[in-house]
Amino acid sequence: MIKIEHLKKEYPNITPLKDVTADIRDGDVIAVIGPSGTGKSTLLRCINLLEKPTSGRIWVDGTEITDKKCDISKVRRKMGMVFQSFNLFGHLTVIENIMLSPMELLGKSKQEAYDEGMRLLRTVGLAEKALNYPDELSGGQKQRIAIARTLAMDPEVILLDEPTSALDPTMVGEVQAVIRDLAKTGKTMMIVTHEMSFARAISNRVFYMDEGGIYEDGTPEQIFGHPRRENTRRFIQKLKVLELTIESRDYDFLGMAGQIEAWCNKNQVSPRNAGRIQLVFEETTQMLLPLLAGPRIQAVCEYSEATEQAEWTICYGGPRLDATESADALSLAVLKGAAETLSYAWVEGDEFPNRLTIQVKNQQKA
């Protein structure tokens, strides 16, 4: 249905899409997720050429829409777009908003457009609002009308750009219910969303966007349950990450302590848990430094907003050295007192093959 090859989109100060290649099959319902600013909405807008790609090629049903000779208005009739902000015509009634495009672009008679429009309004549960104007509707009702207007063109592909992001939380469910029903019709759909439970429930494929492209593509079960790549895992588990590097015995101890404190404050880590995160880092580094001939230590802390659990991964170079067996007994005792679990592993071939994993004891549960 849709083939994307080496798609790039750059603006004067940013390049959200660096290299996107993907095949979208007929009937796919794809949830597009990822951090803000990773090109999710830009990808959708490039697919129907609302944004002109900087380079790369896109085919829809075998027609290259990035070819300058392509009649894009004809191709767009196969694709419907639902925006965050509804884009209804304020001077037209609800039914007139739905009838307009089928009459002007598909050549339908007024009666045909009206009959189909009313059928679609019944589908989205708003037939009684046919003669109302958009400003008389709630946000959730406007979005359901926008979906009905898109369906009136009988598109083969439906692109939904964060369709619930502009809604009051009380209205999100009604729009999601309509989209869930729509996903069962067999139409090809791409949905940009920040609602992870919705994305998991509605899709048969998930695109996780990061680093200028589709960072990971998989089933909902894989992406949400067993992500293969590190950035995906951190995003799905809502992990906040701090990375520190020590390259000298005389490293800036106070500076790094300040970085940890600032990171904990930014991520609203409770003072008691922040204290333990700091303690684990300090005791681990003080335990390691006397044991290493040329200290090169990489320390990564991951903090889960969902569970309020923190975990340090401390990696260091040199020959195999299990610090839990060689360290000063007092330092090790203090470290174990602040840790839920403490384990050592040797990662053959890694730049820093020695790895300590320390799950910080959650003070809220202690």
N, C-alpha and C positions, 0 to 999 in steps of 0.2 A: 504493500500500500504506500508507505512513505520510506524513502531511502535518503539518508543524510551522510554526506561524505566530506570529511575534513572541513567542517563548518567553522568559520572564525568570524567574530564580531568584535570590533574594537572601536572605542570612542577616544576623544583626545587625551583623557587622563586615565583610562581604565580599559582593560580587555577582558570582559566577562566570559567570553567563549574563545578559547584558544585553538581547540581541535576536537570537534565533536563528530563522531561517526556512529551511526546506528541504523538498524532496520526495524521499522514498526509494522507489525503484521496486521492484517485485517482482523478486527475483533479484539485487538489488544486494549486493555484498560490499564494505562500506565500512570502511576502516581510519581510525580517529580518532586523530590524532597531535597533538602540541604540547607546549609546556613544562608543567611541573607547575603546578597551580593555575589552569589555564585552563578548567576546567569539563567536561573530557572524561567523567569518570565521572558527574558530575552530569547531563549530557545523557542518558546511558543510563538513569539511575535516574528521570529525569523521563518518559521515553518509556513506561515501564511503571508510572508513578505510585508507585514506591517513594519518590520525593521529589515532593511536591506543588508544582507551579510557582506562583510568585508571581503571574504573569499570563501571558497567551498561550493558544493553543489547539493541541490535538494531535488528529489523526484517525487511526484505524487501520481500514482497509477501509471507509471512509466513516462510521464511528462516532466521534463526538467523545468521547474518553475524559476530557477535561477538563470535560465537562458533569456537573454534580452528580447528574443522573439516571442517568448511565451505570453499568451493572453491571460494574465494573472486574474483578471476579473472573472473569467470563465472557471478557472481552477478554484477560486475562492467560493464559488457556489457549492462546491463539495465540502467546504470546511466552515463550521460555525465556531464563533468565538464568544465566550462568556467572560466578561471583564469583572474586576473587583467593584467597579463603580456603577454598574448597571447600564449606563448609557441609554436610558429610555428617553424618548422625545416628550418633553413636558407639556407641549401644546396638543398632544394627541391622547385620546383615551387608551385604555389598556388594549382593547380589541383592535383599535386602529394601529397601535404600535406593532402588533403581531401581523396584521394584514398587509402592511405597507410593502415589505420586501417581496413577498410572494407575488403580489400584483405587479410591481415595477420590474422585478428581475426575472421572474418565472412566467410572467404573462397570465397568471390565474385571474379568473373573473372575480368580481367583488363577492359574489355569493359563495364561490369555491373557497376563497380566502377566509371569508367569515365562518363558514362551516368548519373548516380545518382549525381556525383560530379558537373557536369555542371548544372543539374537541380537546385541543391542547390545554386550554384553561381548565377543563375538567380533570385532565391528567395531573396537573400540578395543584389541583384543589382550589382554584380561584375563579371559577366560572361566574360567581356572583359579583366579581369586581370588574367585569368586562367594560362597563361604562364609566368607571372611575378614572381619574387622572393620576399619574404617578405620584404627585405630591400628597395624595390622599392615602397612600399605602405605607406600610412599615418597610424597613430595610429588607427583611426576609421575604416579604411579598414581592417587592421590586425585583429581587434576584430570581425568584421563581418565574416572574413574568419574563425576565430577560432570557431564562432558559427556554421558556415556551416560544419566545420570538425566534431563538436560534433554531429550534426544532421545526419551526414552520417552513424553513427552507429545505427540510429533509436532507441534511448534510450526511455525508459518509463518515466524516471525521469531526469530532467536537473537541475543541481546545478550551479548557477552563482555567483561567488565571486567578488563583487564590479566591475562589467564588464566595468564601465565607469570611474573609479577613476584614471586610468593612462592616460586618454585622455585629449587633449587640449579641453577647453570648446566649441570650434566651432565644434568639432567632436562628442560630446556627443549625440546630437539629432539623428544622423544617426544610431547609435547603438541602442538607445532606441526605435526607430521606428521598427527595426528588432525584438527586444524582444517583443514589443507590439503585433506584428503580430504572433509571436511564441506562446504567451500566449493564443491566440484564438484557437489554434489547439487542445486543450483538454489534452495536456501533463501535467504531474505533474511537477511543477517548484518551486524552492526556490531561491530567489534572495537577496543577501546581498547588501544593497545600502544605501548611505547617501543622495540620492536625494528624498526628501520627497514627492514632487508632483508626481514624477514618481512612487514611491511606492504606493501612494494612487490610482493612475489611473490604475495600471496594475494588482493589486492583488485582491483576494477574501478573503484573510486572512492576518493578520499582526502579526508577533511575535516581541514584544518589549523586547530586551534582557537587563538584568540588574541584579545585585546582584547574579551572578553566575548561572542564569537560564533564562527561559522564564518568565519574570516578568508580562507580560500581553499578552493575546492572544485574538484577536477579529477581527471583520470586519474592513475594512478601515474607514467606517463611524463612528464606535465606537471609534477606536484608535485615529483617527485624529480629530474627532468632539467632542466626549464625553468620553475621557479617564477616566477610573474608579479609577486608582491608581496614587498616588502623583508623583512618579518619571516619569511616562509616561507623565503626564500633563506638568511637567516642561520641559521635553525634547521636546515635540511637540511644545510648545509655546516658545521655546528657552529662557527659564528663567534661569537667574543666581541667585544663592541663597546664602545668608549670614545668619548664625545663631549665635545669641549671647545669653548668659545666665547671669542674674544678681541674685546673692544670698545674697547680703549684701547692706546696705545703703552706705557703704564705698567702693563700687565697683571701679575698676580702670577706671575712667571716661576718662582719657587721652589715656589709652591703647586701649579702645574700639573705641574712636574717630579715633585713628590711624588705627585700623582694617577696619573701614568703609571707610576711605580715600584710603587705599591700595586696597580694594576690588573695589571701584569705578574706580580707575586708571587702574586696571587689566582688567576691563570690558568696558573700554573706555566710561564711563559715562561722559557727558559734565560737566565742572566745575559748571555751574549754577544748573543743576539737582542734582549733587553730594552734593552741599550745602544744597539743600532742603531735600534730604535724611537724611543728618546729622542733620539738624534742627528738623525734625519730630521725630527722635529717641531721641534727647536730651530733647525736650519739653515733649514728652510722658512719659519718665522715670521720669523726674523731677515732672511731674504732679501726677504720681502714687505713688512715694515713700512715701510722707506724709500720704497717705491714707491706706497703707498696714501695718498690724501689724508685719508680718514677710516676708519681700520682697523676693519673688521668681518669677522672671519674665523671660519668654522666648520670645525673639524677633527674628522674621524671616523676612528678606527683600527679595523680589523677583523682579528682574529687567528683563524686556523683551527687548531683542536686537531688535526685530521686531518693537515694538511700542515706544521704549524708555520710557516706563512707569514703575514706581516703586511702590511697595505696601508693607507696613509693616503690619505684623500680630503680635500683642503684646498680649501674653497670661499670665495670672497670677492666682495664687491660692486664697484660702479663700472663704468666703461667697459671694453671688451675690453682685457685686459692679459695677455699671455703672459709670465709672470715668467721662464720659461726663456730668453727672448730679451733681457730687460731687466735681469736681476739682476747683482749684483756677481759677477765672474768667480770669485773665490776661494770664496765661499759656494756658488756653483753647482757648482764642482769637488768640494767636500767632500760636497755632497748627492748628486751622481752617484756618488761613491765608495761611498756607503752604500745606493744604490738598485739594484735589479735592473732596473726599468723606471721611466721618468719621462715622463708625457705631460700635455698641456694640452688642454682642451676648453672651448668656449663654449656654454652652455646657455641659449638664447634664452628670455626670459620668466621665468626663475628669479629668486628673490630674491637669490641669490648666483650670478650667471651664469658667473663665472670658476671653473674647476675644474682643480686639479692632482691627478693620481692617481699615487701613488708606491708601488711595490711594494718593500718593504724586502728587502734582500739577506739571504737566510737563511744565518746564520753556520754552521749545521750542515753546509751543502752547500758552503760556501766553501773 
